[in-house]
């Protein structure tokens, strides 16, 4: 019954926070929901999901994706209920609602499940045989998320020349220089395209503009600093993550996370 949890900081657009398969599923009750998008799929047996005053029966191959902080519970309806699952995070985590058209519950049928299972199985095998390729895992995570998008079938990003030529170098530049006064204009100049075209490519592959990705990455790094350096001044956190001033940082942080940096620290301590 393999299960793996992310143990390193998030540096990729999309990442698995946890993933597993062949899991003998027990009863779960989460009145306040789960803090991330999470997916559950039946491998063998049958389970019952209660979410938002609705009941879903997950037969073999069927699954359900539930948005963060949605009250839910699940319980096996057969003597044994085996599942596979994945939870999603990443520096572009805030774009997932947009990608999924703000749907809080997505049910997947057996046909969709047959396409999802090999992705989960392959990722579990990667975790079982480190070292891990974080970028490859990020692409796998994105590919899995795309299976929840109605009518969209994506190409393999690993072999897409536009992704390789423009998106990957831009992501690398953001990872390296997010703490500086990096702008989308500068990013586009480095890959020799216009800012508008670069943002269209980000939207095509990552579901967000180049500016939204840059901001989300900075917020992700700010969350790490707020947790790992609990006494660091908010102004210093803002400066070290590329924001010009504390007020702009606080406004963007609240817009992306729903809390101020100070409130985030309090919430994190409560969860711990």
Buried (B, 14 or more C-beta within 10 A) or exposed (E): EBBBEBEEEBBBBBBBBBBBBBBEBEEEEBEEBBBBBBBBBBBBBBBBBBBEEEEBEBBBBBBBBBBBEBBBEBBBBEEEBBBBBBBBBBBBBBBBBEBBEEEBBBBBEEEBBEEBBEBBBEBBEBBEEEEBEBBBBBBBBBBBBBBBBEEEEBEEBEEBEEBEBBBBEBBEBBEEEBEEEBBBEEBBEBBEBEBEEBBBBBBEBBBBBBBBBBBBBBBBBBBBBBEEEEEBEBBEBBBBBBBEEBEEBBEBBBEBBEBBBEEBBEBBEEEE
